[in-house]
Amino acid sequence: MQIKNRNLTKIFIQNVTLLDCALFIPEKGPKGKSWYVDIVWEGEKDATGVLFDFSLAKKSAKSTIDHEFDHKLLVTASHIRFQSNSQIIVIGNNKSDTKESLFAINTYNNSVKKIARETLKALESDDVSELEKEIANAILRNSPSNVKNVKVTLREDEKKKKENYFNYTHSLCHHYGNCQRFHGHSNIIEIFHKGKFDLARSAKAAKKLNNSYIISRNYLAEKWDSRLITELVEHCPEISDFKSELIAAQYKGTQGEVAVIMPKINTLALDCESTVENLAEYIRNQFVDDTDIEVRAYEGLAKGSICI
């Protein structure tokens, strides 16, 4: 019988935080994702018999995830067309046979996270193991020296295979925090009719919103003559070949300015900000002729808005 090293111990914390981001998937464009984050730390106990104080461990891990991964666009180096000390331009899917998913963004550096090519390749197949390793390594770097290993588990909503599950990307320029960055979510929509869950209505709403970039039409640029959009086209001249099929949006938040160009077919322009409160109301208005309807719209996991 193998004798385990009793000098090593583990602690775990479930639901350390929620991770909301956008993945830049080749041939598909940006895809919103949301995960619960569970973490296990392994190492040697200190003189007080503690591996890593739970409150400090959670605070450190959450800080690392928030700073390096959360509310960001995850890309590989091959998709970066230009980068300076403060600015980054990303483009992808610029082949003529995939123009329906062309995407380009001109944004500030700390709103984009570079990940390994192998990590993105795995994510294309819904395999999160490589991303879990990247996050675990980042957390380990910020852990005490007696912590020797970190394991991260990313969990999507248990209803991810349901018909009312969808993903979207958006930007909230007036948000005081990181929601003003280009990012995304994967979540469900629940519509209740006369108090009973209605899968058909829920699935219809989810299908309408799936893979969409939702933004206020106030930020749409009729003329592509602003500095950020001009820079995008200068660094990515192939955009001009498909201009009639694309839409440009630009906004400014407290963190910086952002310009996005993507297919019109993938963009949902609202008359208001793309908050989950307004999204719930937008969905409710799709069933204006139906009485006794309640919409429960989620923004990522475990939070959202209700509209009746």
Phi and psi in degrees as a GROMACS rama.xvg file:
@    title "Ramachandran Plot"
@    xaxis  label "Phi"
@    yaxis  label "Psi"
@TYPE xy
-73.9406  132.037  GLN-2
-92.5706  122.456  ILE-3
-76.4571  150.603  LYS-4
-72.1064  106.425  ASN-5
-79.8706  -1.86794  ARG-6
-80.694  -13.1948  ASN-7
-102.691  141.087  LEU-8
-139.981  168.442  THR-9
-132.106  148.509  LYS-10
-128.155  157.622  ILE-11
-139.71  150.75  PHE-12
-136.642  124.341  ILE-13
-91.7006  151.04  GLN-14
53.0033  48.8164  ASN-15
-59.6578  -39.6335  VAL-16
-164.394  176.779  THR-17
-110.36  134.326  LEU-18
-108.825  116.063  LEU-19
-117.293  126.394  ASP-20
-156.2  -179.075  CYS-21
-123.953  133.322  ALA-22
-100.332  135.84  LEU-23
-93.0875  89.1721  PHE-24
-88.293  120.693  ILE-25
-56.8004  144.039  PRO-26
70.0441  -5.19034  GLU-27
-125.716  -18.9831  LYS-28
84.4399  -170.088  GLY-29
-69.5293  141.009  PRO-30
-131.523  125.35  LYS-31
-75.1187  140.136  GLY-32
-139.022  146.53  LYS-33
-136.737  133.936  SER-34
-137.274  146.198  TRP-35
-78.3081  147.836  TYR-36
-119.599  117.78  VAL-37
-107.949  142.428  ASP-38
-135.528  141.315  ILE-39
-122.383  129.451  VAL-40
-106.852  140.091  TRP-41
-130.314  138.703  GLU-42
172.782  -154.2  GLY-43
-104.941  136.094  GLU-44
-67.329  147.5  LYS-45
-84.7255  -172.095  ASP-46
-63.2285  -21.675  ALA-47
-91.7751  2.06709  THR-48
84.9623  15.8128  GLY-49
-112.915  136.357  VAL-50
-78.9242  -53.0889  LEU-51
-160.556  116.797  PHE-52
-49.8704  130.739  ASP-53
-56.1974  -44.5937  PHE-54
-66.1346  -38.5403  SER-55
-71.5888  -37.8702  LEU-56
-62.9914  -45.8216  ALA-57
-64.8328  -43.1324  LYS-58
-63.4093  -43.4449  LYS-59
-65.4627  -45.4565  SER-60
-66.1094  -43.7559  ALA-61
-63.5101  -41.3651  LYS-62
-61.0899  -42.1094  SER-63
-64.2473  -46.0453  THR-64
-65.757  -44.2216  ILE-65
-60.2593  -40.1371  ASP-66
-76.6483  -36.8532  HIS-67
-103.057  -26.5039  GLU-68
-128.615  -35.0149  PHE-69
-72.5734  142.683  ASP-70
52.2348  46.3064  HIS-71
-132.438  165.65  LYS-72
-96.6247  119.179  LEU-73
-93.437  121.621  LEU-74
-136.519  167.391  VAL-75
-100.717  162.36  THR-76
-60.1868  -28.4461  ALA-77
-66.8737  -18.0051  SER-78
-93.9473  -2.75365  HIS-79
-88.8007  117.676  ILE-80
-90.3165  -30.4259  ARG-81
-155.7  143.919  PHE-82
-152.404  133.326  GLN-83
-120.292  -167.908  SER-84
-64.8166  -25.461  ASN-85
-125.985  -11.8087  SER-86
-131.128  149.954  GLN-87
-143.592  138.451  ILE-88
-118.976  126.013  ILE-89
-121.024  137.508  VAL-90
-143.802  151.974  ILE-91
-159.927  168.19  GLY-92
56.9929  46.2878  ASN-93
-97.9773  14.6032  ASN-94
-77.4883  150.37  LYS-95
-62.9663  -27.7145  SER-96
-87.3415  -0.355471  ASP-97
-129.548  28.2671  THR-98
-64.2182  -19.6186  LYS-99
-69.7539  -12.5284  GLU-100
-120.24  19.3434  SER-101
-62.4456  139.364  LEU-102
-147.13  137.104  PHE-103
-145.165  145.4  ALA-104
-143.745  140.428  ILE-105
-118.147  110.369  ASN-106
-145.939  -176.578  THR-107
-90.8435  151.41  TYR-108
-55.7308  -43.5668  ASN-109
-77.5431  7.38142  ASN-110
-98.3265  1.06884  SER-111
-124.548  137.828  VAL-112
-119.246  122.62  LYS-113
-83.5107  128.133  LYS-114
-121.959  164.927  ILE-115
-68.0165  150.84  ALA-116
-59.1294  -38.6396  ARG-117
-64.3323  -34.253  GLU-118
-65.8546  -46.7962  THR-119
-66.1515  -37.9741  LEU-120
-60.1758  -42.1676  LYS-121
-65.7639  -40.7814  ALA-122
-64.4002  -29.078  LEU-123
-59.0663  -29.9763  GLU-124
-100.121  17.2498  SER-125
64.9926  27.6538  ASP-126
-100.714  112.569  ASP-127
-94.9188  3.00731  VAL-128
-61.2025  -39.6072  SER-129
-71.2875  -37.6854  GLU-130
-66.3612  -38.6478  LEU-131
-58.1587  -39.5854  GLU-132
-66.9676  -42.2597  LYS-133
-62.6384  -42.1498  GLU-134
-67.6772  -40.8908  ILE-135
-61.3282  -41.8924  ALA-136
-64.09  -38.3368  ASN-137
-65.3177  -41.1745  ALA-138
-66.9938  -39.8294  ILE-139
-61.8002  -39.2563  LEU-140
-60.6113  -27.4083  ARG-141
-104.077  15.6789  ASN-142
-102.247  160.442  SER-143
-60.3149  158.194  PRO-144
-64.3484  -22.2658  SER-145
-78.0303  -10.2329  ASN-146
-84.357  119.899  VAL-147
-102.465  -19.7803  LYS-148
-155.385  147.244  ASN-149
-131.729  136.27  VAL-150
-122.197  129.976  LYS-151
-113.648  137.299  VAL-152
-121.706  124.682  THR-153
-101.562  127.658  LEU-154
-123.732  128.163  ARG-155
-85.6554  171.901  GLU-156
-58.221  141.472  ASP-157
-62.7407  -15.2793  GLU-158
-96.7285  19.6396  LYS-159
-60.7041  -23.1227  LYS-160
-95.6814  4.84903  LYS-161
-79.3931  158.814  LYS-162
-68.6481  -19.2672  GLU-163
-97.4988  18.5491  ASN-164
-97.7466  136.898  TYR-165
-153.628  170.975  PHE-166
-130.418  152.573  ASN-167
-153.748  163.803  TYR-168
-121.194  153.703  THR-169
-162.666  178.159  HIS-170
-146.56  134.964  SER-171
-117.941  93.5726  LEU-172
-68.3906  -22.9032  CYS-173
-91.4738  -1.44568  HIS-174
-67.895  140.639  HIS-175
-74.3489  -18.4976  TYR-176
-112.561  -145.073  GLY-177
-81.3655  -3.27055  ASN-178
-66.4977  -13.7296  CYS-179
-74.022  -15.6177  GLN-180
-73.1209  157.98  ARG-181
-69.7338  120.1  PHE-182
-153.952  -171.312  HIS-183
-155.1  177.897  GLY-184
-144.381  154.29  HIS-185
-126.753  129.547  SER-186
-165.212  -174.162  ASN-187
-114.112  161.775  ILE-188
-118.454  133.023  ILE-189
-120.921  121.816  GLU-190
-115.835  128.41  ILE-191
-111.919  133.191  PHE-192
-116.161  117.931  HIS-193
55.0496  39.8194  LYS-194
84.4173  -4.41279  GLY-195
-111.398  138.186  LYS-196
-61.4351  129.985  PHE-197
-113.359  99.8601  ASP-198
-65.479  -39.5227  LEU-199
-61.71  -47.4991  ALA-200
-65.8221  -39.7051  ARG-201
-63.7311  -43.793  SER-202
-66.196  -36.9263  ALA-203
-62.8198  -43.8826  LYS-204
-66.9823  -40.9357  ALA-205
-64.7944  -40.5767  ALA-206
-63.3925  -37.6983  LYS-207
-65.9012  -33.0015  LYS-208
-97.7769  -12.1158  LEU-209
-61.9926  135.616  ASN-210
62.3478  24.9414  ASN-211
-101.127  153.531  SER-212
-101.626  116.847  TYR-213
-105.822  125.482  ILE-214
-152.388  153.802  ILE-215
-68.2188  136.711  SER-216
-66.1804  -11.8982  ARG-217
-62.9393  -21.265  ASN-218
-99.59  0.151944  TYR-219
-73.309  139.65  LEU-220
-105.011  109.844  ALA-221
-68.745  -41.9206  GLU-222
-104.401  130.726  LYS-223
-90.4061  54.4631  TRP-224
-117.598  7.14246  ASP-225
-75.2828  163.635  SER-226
-60.3149  -47.1562  ARG-227
-64.8912  -43.0597  LEU-228
-70.0486  -39.0753  ILE-229
-60.6528  -40.8577  THR-230
-64.471  -39.1146  GLU-231
-57.9539  -48.7159  LEU-232
-68.1121  -35.3435  VAL-233
-64.9246  -41.4777  GLU-234
-82.503  -20.2136  HIS-235
-130.913  67.5284  CYS-236
-61.7806  -20.2478  PRO-237
-64.9659  -17.4066  GLU-238
-57.7298  -37.0939  ILE-239
-60.1322  -28.0329  SER-240
-66.6156  -22.4585  ASP-241
-121.759  20.2897  PHE-242
-55.6776  -37.4677  LYS-243
-66.028  -19.3887  SER-244
-101.156  -0.390703  GLU-245
-112.289  163.534  LEU-246
-130.625  142.312  ILE-247
-116.124  139.521  ALA-248
-133.413  146.423  ALA-249
-145.537  140.092  GLN-250
-152.348  165.826  TYR-251
-131.221  125.982  LYS-252
-115.035  -174.433  GLY-253
-69.2911  -22.9374  THR-254
-85.7374  -21.7628  GLN-255
154.433  -174.965  GLY-256
-99.8383  149.888  GLU-257
-138.697  138.278  VAL-258
-127.979  134.657  ALA-259
-127.836  136.359  VAL-260
-125.934  126.642  ILE-261
-156.313  169.169  MET-262
-60.9528  140.455  PRO-263
-57.7525  -36.8802  LYS-264
-62.8744  -23.2763  ILE-265
-99.4522  4.38833  ASN-266
-109.966  131.65  THR-267
-113.395  110.135  LEU-268
-96.0925  122.581  ALA-269
-101.372  162.532  LEU-270
-81.3317  3.11047  ASP-271
-143.633  178.98  CYS-272
-66.4303  151.647  GLU-273
-86.9334  46.3884  SER-274
-74.3361  160.568  THR-275
-67.059  -27.9386  VAL-276
-64.1499  -45.1517  GLU-277
-71.7893  -31.8554  ASN-278
-66.4428  -40.6897  LEU-279
-61.6948  -40.6482  ALA-280
-67.7211  -38.9426  GLU-281
-60.7116  -44.2081  TYR-282
-64.7974  -41.8928  ILE-283
-60.1372  -36.6503  ARG-284
-70.2343  -15.4112  ASN-285
-72.4715  -13.9755  GLN-286
-122.702  41.5764  PHE-287
-61.33  -27.916  VAL-288
-82.932  -8.61654  ASP-289
-95.6736  133.478  ASP-290
-95.8785  161.306  THR-291
57.5265  50.4999  ASP-292
-111.05  136.16  ILE-293
-124.315  129.914  GLU-294
-109.238  128.963  VAL-295
-117.42  102.523  ARG-296
-100.988  130.009  ALA-297
-96.9513  144.086  TYR-298
-112.073  94.5672  GLU-299
75.4405  -130.195  GLY-300
-118.572  138.179  LEU-301
66.1977  16.151  ALA-302
-154.745  153.897  LYS-303
172.789  -155.724  GLY-304
-139.368  151.267  SER-305
-117.447  132.976  ILE-306
-130.467  130.621  CYS-307
